[in-house]
Amino acid sequence: MSHPHEPVGEWWRGQVAALHRWGRLVLRDEDDAVHQMRVTVRRLRSVLSTYRPLLDAEQTEPLRAELKWLGALLGDVRDAEVLRRRLRRWAAEHGPGPTGVDALRAALAERQIQGRARLLPELDGDRYRALIAALASGLRWSEADPGKKALRKRLRRDWRRMAAAADAAANTDDAEERRRQFHEARKKAKRIHYAAESSREVFGKDAERLAKAAKSIQSTLGDLNDAAVMIQTIGQVPGPDDAVRDLLEVEQTAADTAEARFASVWKKANRPKVHGWLSQPTAKSK
């Protein structure tokens, strides 16, 4: 019988292979490759964060730093991609005529170009190759077998931190603080989503339900975040005209809609059926 941590290690190796594959596709400018590579980086970082006390710090702490570096490079490109896509959606409804939005469109295109100019040489460089080699060496655990109880405890900690941020957002009347807490909840939902995915072979359907619930939270708050980032970006456009103001109104509505939708998403996710097993060390997956 394999030790409980071994399926996590196998999942890790699959993600490292995916990262290497997506890196090659980014260099070829394949559609959606930057997004998929960024998600893979997040998956790897999430596992290193969730299981941090159970891992060999001498190996994993440098990996955390290097994955953060790579994620930032990918994020510069991907964020511009997302904003440009939202602009194209707006333009499809409002026509291609010249407006104040043109300056925003040009700025985002330039941001994406500059981001790729920083990213591509790194993906073909020694630092990235060294990172892939280090990741491919596999996870090193600080104990020979941390066991299910230890893995479950780390997942429980992540869930409770996300729940605390979600509850804090729901219980504040201050709009700015609410958005800040939603942002924290989104980051923590991503971590529990990917960490639960990594433990699916250990905890079975319990982990699947947890990952699905966290993903629903992540998706809803991701919609909110995308709209909020666009609102912030629109605010940097000098001399806004009617088109810019219309775009701003569209994005504000999108943000409000996502925020309002969160209550029902959180109610469905925050059920004992989803997370109760995390507090029951002897619970068995069904």
C-alpha positions in Angstrom: 0.0 0.0 0.0 1.4 3.4 -0.9 1.8 6.1 1.6 -0.8 8.9 1.6 1.7 11.5 0.4 2.7 9.5 -2.7 -0.3 10.4 -4.8 0.4 14.0 -4.1 3.9 13.5 -5.4 2.5 11.8 -8.5 0.2 14.7 -9.1 3.1 17.1 -8.7 5.1 15.3 -11.4 2.2 15.6 -13.8 1.9 19.3 -13.2 5.7 19.8 -13.8 5.3 18.0 -17.1 2.4 20.3 -18.0 4.4 23.4 -17.0 7.2 22.3 -19.3 4.8 21.6 -22.2 2.9 24.9 -21.8 6.2 26.8 -21.7 7.0 25.5 -25.2 3.6 26.5 -26.4 4.0 30.0 -25.0 7.3 30.3 -27.0 5.3 29.3 -30.1 2.6 31.9 -29.2 -0.2 29.3 -29.1 -3.6 30.5 -28.1 -4.3 30.3 -24.3 -0.8 29.0 -23.5 0.1 31.9 -21.2 -3.1 31.4 -19.2 -2.6 27.6 -18.9 1.0 28.0 -17.9 0.1 30.6 -15.3 -2.6 28.3 -13.8 -0.1 25.5 -13.6 2.3 27.7 -11.7 -0.5 28.5 -9.3 -1.2 24.8 -8.8 2.4 24.1 -7.9 2.7 27.2 -5.6 -0.6 26.2 -3.9 0.7 22.8 -3.0 4.0 24.2 -1.7 2.1 26.7 0.5 -0.5 24.3 1.8 1.9 21.5 2.8 4.8 23.8 3.6 5.4 22.5 7.2 5.4 18.9 5.9 8.0 19.6 3.2 11.8 19.9 3.2 12.3 23.6 3.4 15.8 23.5 2.0 14.2 22.3 -1.3 10.9 24.0 -1.3 11.6 27.5 -0.2 13.8 28.3 -3.3 11.1 26.7 -5.4 8.5 29.0 -3.9 10.6 32.0 -4.7 11.3 30.9 -8.3 7.7 30.0 -9.0 6.6 33.5 -7.7 9.1 35.0 -10.1 7.7 33.0 -13.1 4.1 33.7 -12.1 4.8 37.4 -12.0 6.2 37.3 -15.6 3.2 35.3 -16.8 0.8 37.6 -14.9 2.0 40.7 -16.7 1.0 39.2 -20.0 -2.1 37.4 -18.9 -3.6 40.4 -17.2 -3.3 42.4 -20.3 -4.9 39.6 -22.3 -7.9 39.5 -20.0 -8.4 43.2 -20.2 -8.1 43.3 -24.0 -10.6 40.5 -24.3 -13.1 42.5 -22.2 -12.6 45.5 -24.4 -13.2 43.4 -27.5 -16.5 42.2 -26.0 -17.5 45.8 -25.3 -16.5 47.0 -28.8 -18.5 44.2 -30.4 -21.6 45.8 -29.0 -20.7 49.4 -29.5 -19.0 49.4 -32.9 -15.5 50.1 -34.0 -15.8 53.9 -34.3 -13.1 56.1 -32.8 -13.6 56.8 -29.1 -11.6 57.5 -26.0 -11.4 53.8 -25.5 -8.8 53.7 -28.3 -6.2 55.0 -25.9 -7.0 52.3 -23.4 -6.9 49.6 -26.2 -3.5 50.8 -27.4 -2.1 51.0 -23.8 -3.2 47.4 -23.1 -1.8 46.1 -26.4 1.6 47.8 -25.5 1.5 46.3 -22.0 1.0 42.8 -23.5 3.8 43.3 -26.0 6.2 44.5 -23.3 5.2 41.6 -21.0 6.0 39.1 -23.7 9.3 40.8 -24.4 10.2 40.2 -20.8 8.8 36.7 -20.6 10.0 34.9 -23.8 13.8 35.4 -23.2 13.4 34.0 -19.7 11.5 30.9 -20.9 14.5 30.2 -23.2 17.1 31.0 -20.5 19.1 29.2 -17.8 17.1 30.3 -14.8 13.9 28.8 -16.2 15.6 25.6 -17.2 17.1 25.3 -13.7 13.6 25.8 -12.2 12.1 23.0 -14.4 15.0 20.7 -13.4 14.5 21.4 -9.7 10.7 20.9 -9.9 11.2 17.7 -11.8 13.3 16.2 -9.0 10.0 15.8 -7.1 8.7 16.8 -3.7 10.8 16.1 -0.7 8.8 15.6 2.5 10.3 16.4 5.9 8.9 13.1 7.3 9.0 9.7 5.6 5.2 9.5 5.7 3.2 12.5 7.0 0.0 10.5 6.8 -3.6 11.4 6.0 -4.2 13.2 9.3 -1.3 15.7 8.6 -2.5 16.3 5.0 -6.1 16.8 6.2 -5.0 19.3 8.9 -3.3 21.4 6.3 -6.3 21.4 4.0 -8.5 22.3 7.0 -6.3 25.3 7.8 -6.6 26.6 4.3 -10.4 26.2 4.2 -10.8 28.0 7.5 -8.7 30.9 6.4 -10.7 31.3 3.2 -14.0 31.0 5.1 -12.8 33.7 7.5 -12.1 36.1 4.6 -15.5 35.3 3.0 -17.3 35.9 6.2 -15.4 39.1 6.8 -16.5 40.4 3.4 -20.1 39.4 4.0 -20.2 41.2 7.3 -18.8 44.6 6.4 -20.7 47.6 5.1 -17.6 49.3 3.9 -17.3 48.8 0.1 -13.5 49.2 -0.1 -12.9 46.8 2.8 -15.4 44.3 1.4 -13.6 44.2 -2.0 -10.3 43.8 -0.2 -11.7 40.8 1.8 -13.2 39.3 -1.4 -9.7 39.6 -3.0 -8.2 37.7 0.0 -10.9 35.1 -0.2 -10.3 34.6 -3.9 -6.6 34.0 -3.4 -7.3 31.5 -0.6 -10.0 29.7 -2.6 -7.4 29.2 -5.4 -5.0 27.6 -2.9 -7.6 25.2 -1.4 -8.9 24.4 -4.9 -5.5 23.3 -6.2 -4.4 21.6 -3.0 -7.6 19.6 -2.9 -7.1 18.6 -6.5 -3.6 17.3 -5.5 -5.1 15.1 -2.8 -7.9 13.6 -4.8 -6.3 10.2 -4.9 -5.9 10.3 -1.2 -9.3 11.5 -0.1 -11.5 10.6 -3.0 -14.9 12.2 -3.4 -14.4 14.3 -0.3 -11.5 16.1 -2.0 -13.4 16.4 -5.2 -16.3 18.1 -3.5 -13.9 20.5 -1.7 -12.1 21.3 -4.9 -15.4 21.9 -6.8 -16.7 24.2 -4.0 -13.5 26.2 -3.9 -13.5 26.5 -7.7 -17.0 28.0 -7.6 -15.8 30.6 -5.1 -12.7 31.3 -7.1 -14.6 31.7 -10.4 -17.2 34.1 -9.0 -14.6 36.2 -7.2 -12.5 36.1 -10.3 -15.3 37.7 -12.3 -15.4 40.4 -9.6 -11.6 40.9 -9.7 -11.5 41.1 -13.5 -14.1 43.9 -13.4 -12.4 45.7 -10.5 -9.1 45.6 -12.4 -10.7 47.0 -15.5 -12.4 49.8 -13.4 -9.0 50.7 -12.0 -7.4 50.7 -15.5 -10.2 52.8 -16.9 -9.6 55.4 -14.2 -6.1 56.0 -15.7 -7.6 57.1 -19.1 -7.1 60.9 -19.4 -10.1 63.0 -20.5 -12.7 60.3 -20.6 -15.5 60.7 -23.2 -19.0 59.1 -23.3 -17.6 55.8 -24.6 -15.2 55.5 -21.7 -17.9 56.4 -19.2 -20.2 53.8 -20.8 -17.4 51.2 -20.5 -16.9 52.1 -16.9 -20.6 51.7 -16.2 -20.6 48.3 -17.8 -17.7 47.1 -15.7 -19.2 48.5 -12.5 -22.4 46.6 -13.2 -20.4 43.4 -13.8 -18.6 43.9 -10.5 -21.8 44.5 -8.6 -23.4 41.4 -10.2 -20.5 39.2 -9.3 -20.5 40.5 -5.7 -24.3 39.9 -5.4 -23.9 36.4 -6.8 -21.3 35.5 -4.2 -23.8 35.1 -1.4 -25.6 32.1 -3.1 -22.3 30.6 -4.2 -20.8 30.8 -0.7 -24.0 29.4 0.9 -23.8 26.3 -1.4 -20.0 25.8 -0.8 -20.0 26.4 2.9 -21.9 23.2 3.9 -20.8 20.4 6.2 -21.1 18.0 3.3 -18.3 19.9 1.6 -15.9 20.6 4.4 -17.1 18.7 7.5 -14.7 15.8 6.8 -11.7 18.1 7.3 -12.5 18.1 11.0 -13.0 14.4 11.3 -9.6 12.6 11.3 -11.2 9.2 11.1 -13.6 10.1 8.3 -13.5 7.9 5.2 -14.1 9.0 1.6 -17.3 7.8 0.2 
